[in-house]
Amino acid sequence: MKRRDWTFVYSEGHSLIMNESFFKAFTELKNVPGSFNSVLYVNRNGLEVCYTPKEEIERVKEQGAIFFDSNFRDQFRRDIKKCAESFEKFYTEFSAMRLADIEMKKLLDLFNTYVSCLIPMLAHYQVSGGRTFPLLEQRIKEAMSRYFFNADL
């Protein structure tokens, strides 16, 4: 695919662990609005730059209509709470450990548990980036315009 077919999504500084976790969060959790089917991550010296085809951005914008469904919003909040509870459980258990006494296999298991908690949290966090909100934002602007000015946008 030629570069002109891709559009910039965002750029941040991250470790390689966070880079990989964001990548998985954006592509593997299809039940979270805003996930991409195609994404290009470039990480140079800790600076991560994300691109996706323009049609993906349009699809994600349309996917945001799901937030108008109150049942979905309720489930989304429960999912976020579940992510936070899993992470809190991991943190509580991890904080009580003395790492110097842990065997390598257990350290690897701890790392994998950390990443498995991190990915869903990042997937839900990425929704806050606004890629899924344009339809919701438009409806809010229209409602506010009618309420305050009794006019169209």
KOLTILO-228570 format. One record per atom (N, C-alpha, C): x, y, z; chain; atom name. Coordinates in pm, whole numbers. Layout:
<pts>
X:Y:Z:kette:atom
X:Y:Z:A:CA
...
</pts>
This chain:
<pts>
X:Y:Z:kette:atom
84:-117:0:A:N
0:0:0:A:CA
89:124:0:A:C
55:220:-80:A:N
134:343:-88:A:CA
108:430:35:A:C
206:507:72:A:N
196:591:191:A:CA
77:686:185:A:C
44:736:67:A:N
-66:832:56:A:CA
-201:769:91:A:C
-209:637:93:A:N
-332:569:130:A:CA
-349:559:282:A:C
-248:595:356:A:N
-251:586:501:A:CA
-268:725:560:A:C
-331:732:675:A:N
-346:860:742:A:CA
-291:852:884:A:C
-238:961:929:A:N
-180:971:1063:A:CA
-291:957:1167:A:C
-267:878:1272:A:N
-362:864:1381:A:CA
-311:937:1505:A:C
-190:905:1549:A:N
-132:973:1664:A:CA
15:939:1676:A:C
82:1013:1765:A:N
222:987:1793:A:CA
247:1015:1940:A:C
316:924:2005:A:N
350:938:2146:A:CA
482:867:2173:A:C
540:899:2285:A:N
659:828:2328:A:CA
621:711:2416:A:C
668:590:2382:A:N
635:471:2460:A:CA
754:374:2459:A:C
754:288:2559:A:N
849:177:2560:A:CA
801:75:2457:A:C
886:-20:2423:A:N
844:-124:2328:A:CA
732:-210:2385:A:C
730:-229:2517:A:N
621:-305:2578:A:CA
489:-233:2557:A:C
486:-103:2582:A:N
364:-26:2562:A:CA
328:-20:2414:A:C
429:-8:2329:A:N
404:-5:2185:A:CA
331:-132:2141:A:C
381:-247:2181:A:N
320:-375:2146:A:CA
181:-388:2208:A:C
166:-342:2331:A:N
36:-350:2399:A:CA
-68:-262:2331:A:C
-29:-140:2293:A:N
-121:-54:2219:A:CA
-159:-117:2085:A:C
-60:-172:2017:A:N
-86:-237:1888:A:CA
-191:-347:1904:A:C
-172:-432:2004:A:N
-268:-540:2027:A:CA
-404:-486:2071:A:C
-403:-382:2153:A:N
-528:-322:2199:A:CA
-608:-264:2082:A:C
-537:-208:1984:A:N
-603:-146:1869:A:CA
-651:-248:1767:A:C
-598:-369:1770:A:N
-627:-463:1662:A:CA
-692:-593:1706:A:C
-675:-633:1830:A:N
-721:-766:1872:A:CA
-853:-766:1948:A:C
-893:-656:2007:A:N
-1016:-653:2086:A:CA
-1127:-589:2002:A:C
-1184:-669:1915:A:N
-1283:-621:1817:A:CA
-1414:-578:1882:A:C
-1440:-620:2007:A:N
-1562:-580:2074:A:CA
-1556:-437:2129:A:C
-1439:-375:2123:A:N
-1422:-238:2170:A:CA
-1427:-145:2049:A:C
-1519:-48:2048:A:N
-1526:44:1933:A:CA
-1392:114:1911:A:C
-1359:133:1786:A:N
-1236:202:1752:A:CA
-1122:111:1716:A:C
-1144:-19:1718:A:N
-1035:-110:1681:A:CA
-1015:-106:1531:A:C
-892:-125:1491:A:N
-854:-119:1350:A:CA
-832:-258:1293:A:C
-864:-274:1167:A:N
-830:-396:1096:A:CA
-690:-386:1037:A:C
-649:-265:1003:A:N
-516:-239:946:A:CA
-454:-122:1019:A:C
-336:-141:1069:A:N
-266:-35:1140:A:CA
-117:-50:1114:A:C
-48:61:1107:A:N
96:62:1088:A:CA
157:140:1204:A:C
241:73:1280:A:N
312:136:1390:A:CA
458:147:1353:A:C
514:262:1376:A:N
657:283:1357:A:CA
711:333:1491:A:C
812:264:1543:A:N
872:305:1669:A:CA
1020:328:1644:A:C
1060:451:1665:A:N
1201:489:1652:A:CA
1245:556:1781:A:C
1337:492:1848:A:N
1393:547:1972:A:CA
1284:582:2073:A:C
1180:500:2080:A:N
1074:521:2178:A:CA
962:611:2132:A:C
974:672:2014:A:N
866:755:1961:A:CA
781:670:1868:A:C
659:651:1904:A:N
567:567:1830:A:CA
477:655:1744:A:C
464:619:1618:A:N
376:689:1525:A:CA
282:586:1466:A:C
153:617:1466:A:N
51:523:1421:A:CA
-21:578:1297:A:C
-37:491:1198:A:N
-110:525:1075:A:CA
-212:416:1049:A:C
-318:452:978:A:N
-417:355:934:A:CA
-475:405:802:A:C
-528:317:720:A:N
-591:364:596:A:CA
-710:456:628:A:C
-733:552:542:A:N
-841:649:564:A:CA
-976:582:578:A:C
-999:474:503:A:N
-1128:407:513:A:CA
-1148:344:651:A:C
-1040:311:719:A:N
-1050:260:856:A:CA
-1099:370:950:A:C
-1048:491:932:A:N
-1092:604:1015:A:CA
-1242:626:995:A:C
-1287:622:871:A:N
-1430:641:843:A:CA
-1513:529:905:A:C
-1468:406:895:A:N
-1540:293:953:A:CA
-1550:309:1104:A:C
-1441:351:1168:A:N
-1439:368:1313:A:CA
-1533:482:1355:A:C
-1537:589:1276:A:N
-1630:699:1307:A:CA
-1774:648:1307:A:C
-1809:571:1207:A:N
-1944:516:1197:A:CA
-1970:416:1309:A:C
-1869:341:1347:A:N
-1881:243:1454:A:CA
-1919:311:1586:A:C
-1883:437:1600:A:N
-1913:511:1723:A:CA
-2061:528:1750:A:C
-2146:503:1650:A:N
-2291:514:1670:A:CA
-2339:418:1779:A:C
-2261:315:1807:A:N
-2299:218:1910:A:CA
-2316:284:2046:A:C
-2250:398:2067:A:N
-2261:467:2196:A:CA
-2398:531:2217:A:C
-2481:538:2113:A:N
-2619:586:2130:A:CA
-2706:479:2195:A:C
-2661:358:2199:A:N
-2735:246:2257:A:CA
-2705:239:2407:A:C
-2805:265:2489:A:N
-2782:269:2634:A:CA
-2739:132:2688:A:C
-2788:24:2629:A:N
-2744:-109:2674:A:CA
-2596:-129:2647:A:C
-2550:-81:2531:A:N
-2407:-93:2501:A:CA
-2326:-9:2600:A:C
-2371:114:2627:A:N
-2297:200:2720:A:CA
-2287:136:2858:A:C
-2398:75:2904:A:N
-2395:9:3034:A:CA
-2294:-107:3033:A:C
-2296:-187:2927:A:N
-2200:-298:2917:A:CA
-2057:-245:2907:A:C
-2038:-138:2833:A:N
-1905:-78:2818:A:CA
-1851:-35:2954:A:C
-1936:28:3036:A:N
-1894:68:3171:A:CA
-1858:-55:3255:A:C
-1938:-160:3243:A:N
-1907:-283:3319:A:CA
-1774:-342:3272:A:C
-1749:-337:3141:A:N
-1623:-390:3088:A:CA
-1504:-310:3140:A:C
-1520:-178:3144:A:N
-1412:-93:3196:A:CA
-1387:-125:3344:A:C
-1495:-140:3419:A:N
-1481:-174:3562:A:CA
-1409:-307:3578:A:C
-1445:-404:3495:A:N
-1380:-536:3501:A:CA
-1230:-524:3471:A:C
-1193:-443:3373:A:N
-1051:-420:3341:A:CA
-979:-361:3462:A:C
-1041:-260:3522:A:N
-978:-194:3637:A:CA
-964:-291:3754:A:C
-1066:-374:3777:A:N
-1059:-471:3886:A:CA
-949:-574:3862:A:C
-935:-620:3738:A:N
-829:-716:3706:A:CA
-692:-655:3730:A:C
-677:-530:3688:A:N
-549:-464:3705:A:CA
-520:-440:3853:A:C
-622:-400:3928:A:N
-604:-377:4071:A:CA
-565:-507:4143:A:C
-629:-617:4105:A:N
-596:-748:4163:A:CA
-450:-784:4134:A:C
-410:-765:4008:A:N
-270:-792:3973:A:CA
-177:-705:4056:A:C
-206:-575:4064:A:N
-119:-483:4136:A:CA
-110:-520:4284:A:C
-222:-555:4345:A:N
-223:-592:4486:A:CA
-135:-715:4510:A:C
-151:-815:4425:A:N
-70:-937:4439:A:CA
78:-908:4412:A:C
104:-830:4308:A:N
241:-797:4271:A:CA
310:-717:4382:A:C
239:-623:4439:A:N
297:-537:4544:A:CA
338:-616:4667:A:C
273:-727:4690:A:N
304:-808:4808:A:CA
422:-903:4785:A:C
472:-910:4664:A:N
579:-1005:4631:A:CA
717:-944:4655:A:C
808:-1033:4683:A:N
949:-993:4691:A:CA
1015:-1051:4566:A:C
1040:-966:4468:A:N
1087:-1011:4337:A:CA
1219:-1086:4342:A:C
1303:-1052:4435:A:N
1433:-1120:4445:A:CA
1418:-1269:4476:A:C
1305:-1307:4533:A:N
1282:-1448:4571:A:CA
1207:-1527:4464:A:C
1173:-1464:4354:A:N
1088:-1529:4254:A:CA
1174:-1591:4143:A:C
1138:-1712:4104:A:N
1208:-1781:3996:A:CA
1175:-1716:3862:A:C
1263:-1738:3763:A:N
1246:-1677:3631:A:CA
1112:-1712:3566:A:C
1070:-1836:3577:A:N
943:-1879:3517:A:CA
828:-1798:3575:A:C
829:-1778:3705:A:N
724:-1701:3772:A:CA
731:-1554:3728:A:C
852:-1501:3710:A:N
866:-1363:3662:A:CA
805:-1348:3522:A:C
830:-1447:3437:A:N
770:-1444:3304:A:CA
618:-1451:3312:A:C
567:-1535:3399:A:N
422:-1543:3419:A:CA
366:-1410:3469:A:C
437:-1345:3559:A:N
394:-1214:3609:A:CA
390:-1111:3496:A:C
494:-1113:3415:A:N
500:-1020:3302:A:CA
382:-1044:3207:A:C
356:-1170:3175:A:N
246:-1203:3085:A:CA
111:-1164:3145:A:C
95:-1181:3274:A:N
-28:-1138:3341:A:CA
-43:-987:3333:A:C
66:-916:3357:A:N
65:-770:3346:A:CA
19:-727:3207:A:C
77:-784:3104:A:N
41:-748:2967:A:CA
-104:-786:2937:A:C
-148:-901:2987:A:N
-287:-943:2962:A:CA
-388:-852:3033:A:C
-348:-787:3140:A:N
-433:-686:3205:A:CA
-424:-552:3132:A:C
-306:-521:3083:A:N
-281:-392:3020:A:CA
-355:-378:2886:A:C
-355:-479:2805:A:N
-413:-469:2669:A:CA
-560:-429:2672:A:C
-647:-495:2750:A:N
-787:-451:2751:A:CA
-805:-310:2808:A:C
-721:-275:2905:A:N
-729:-137:2958:A:CA
-696:-36:2849:A:C
-592:-64:2771:A:N
-555:27:2663:A:CA
-661:30:2554:A:C
-722:-84:2527:A:N
-828:-88:2425:A:CA
-944:1:2466:A:C
-983:-4:2592:A:N
-1092:81:2638:A:CA
-1047:227:2648:A:C
-924:249:2687:A:N
-870:385:2695:A:CA
-867:451:2558:A:C
-831:374:2454:A:N
-815:434:2322:A:CA
-945:492:2269:A:C
-1059:446:2320:A:N
-1187:504:2279:A:CA
-1190:652:2316:A:C
-1124:690:2425:A:N
-1124:829:2469:A:CA
-1046:920:2375:A:C
-975:861:2278:A:N
-901:943:2182:A:CA
-989:1017:2085:A:C
-1117:986:2082:A:N
-1211:1062:2002:A:CA
-1238:1009:1863:A:C
-1174:901:1824:A:N
-1197:850:1688:A:CA
-1338:796:1672:A:C
-1402:753:1781:A:N
-1535:695:1772:A:CA
-1645:795:1808:A:C
-1611:919:1838:A:N
-1711:1014:1887:A:CA
-1770:1112:1787:A:C
-1726:1121:1661:A:N
-1780:1224:1573:A:CA
-1933:1224:1560:A:C
-1997:1108:1550:A:N
-2143:1105:1538:A:CA
-2210:1154:1666:A:C
-2158:1113:1780:A:N
-2210:1157:1907:A:CA
-2190:1308:1924:A:C
-2072:1355:1888:A:N
-2042:1497:1898:A:CA
-2137:1580:1811:A:C
-2164:1533:1691:A:N
-2254:1604:1600:A:CA
-2395:1613:1660:A:C
-2443:1504:1715:A:N
-2577:1506:1776:A:CA
-2583:1599:1896:A:C
-2479:1602:1975:A:N
-2475:1693:2090:A:CA
-2475:1838:2043:A:C
-2398:1869:1940:A:N
-2395:2006:1887:A:CA
-2533:2046:1835:A:C
-2599:1954:1767:A:N
-2732:1984:1714:A:CA
-2832:2008:1827:A:C
-2828:1925:1928:A:N
-2920:1941:2042:A:CA
-2893:2071:2116:A:C
-2767:2103:2136:A:N
-2732:2228:2205:A:CA
-2773:2349:2122:A:C
-2755:2340:1994:A:N
-2792:2451:1907:A:CA
-2943:2475:1915:A:C
-3021:2367:1910:A:N
-3167:2381:1919:A:CA
-3207:2436:2057:A:C
-3142:2388:2160:A:N
-3177:2429:2296:A:CA
-3143:2576:2321:A:C
-3020:2616:2284:A:N
-2976:2752:2316:A:CA
-3015:2855:2211:A:C
-3020:2815:2086:A:N
-3042:2913:1980:A:CA
-3165:2884:1895:A:C
-3226:2766:1918:A:N
-3339:2724:1836:A:CA
-3305:2737:1688:A:C
-3187:2690:1654:A:N
-3137:2701:1516:A:CA
-3066:2573:1477:A:C
-3042:2560:1349:A:N
-2965:2447:1299:A:CA
-2819:2484:1293:A:C
-2735:2382:1295:A:N
-2590:2406:1282:A:CA
-2553:2420:1137:A:C
</pts>
